[in-house]
Amino acid sequence: MAKTRISISLEQGQDERIRQHAERAGMGVSEYLVHAATRQMAESDAIEE
């Protein structure tokens, strides 16, 4: 499957917190952010149904 790159802007310090959380979860930053976004989308979809 082809991948798409997305650029995001963060407040100062958020990048380090995300890196730390990703590391604790045993994931890379991209994988962690995709996982978090996917969970949020599933939660939103469930609420809307």
C-alpha positions in Angstrom: 0.0 0.0 0.0 1.3 3.4 -0.9 1.9 5.8 2.0 1.0 9.5 2.2 3.1 12.0 4.1 1.3 14.6 6.3 3.0 17.6 7.8 1.7 18.9 11.2 2.6 21.9 13.4 2.9 21.5 17.1 3.2 23.8 20.1 6.6 23.9 21.7 7.3 20.9 23.8 4.5 18.7 22.3 7.0 17.0 20.0 9.1 15.7 22.9 6.0 14.6 24.9 4.8 12.7 21.8 8.2 11.1 21.3 8.3 10.0 25.0 4.8 8.5 24.8 5.6 6.7 21.6 8.8 5.3 23.0 6.9 4.0 26.1 4.4 2.4 23.9 7.1 0.7 21.9 6.2 2.6 18.7 7.8 5.1 16.3 6.3 8.6 16.3 4.4 8.1 13.0 3.0 4.8 14.2 2.0 6.3 17.5 0.2 9.3 15.9 -1.6 7.1 13.4 -2.7 4.8 16.2 -4.0 7.7 18.3 -5.8 9.3 15.3 -7.4 5.9 14.4 -8.6 5.4 18.0 -10.1 8.9 18.0 -11.9 8.4 14.7 -13.3 5.0 15.9 -14.5 6.7 19.1 -16.1 9.6 17.1 -17.8 7.2 14.7 -19.2 5.2 17.6 -20.7 8.3 19.2 -22.2 9.4 15.9 -23.9 6.0 15.4 
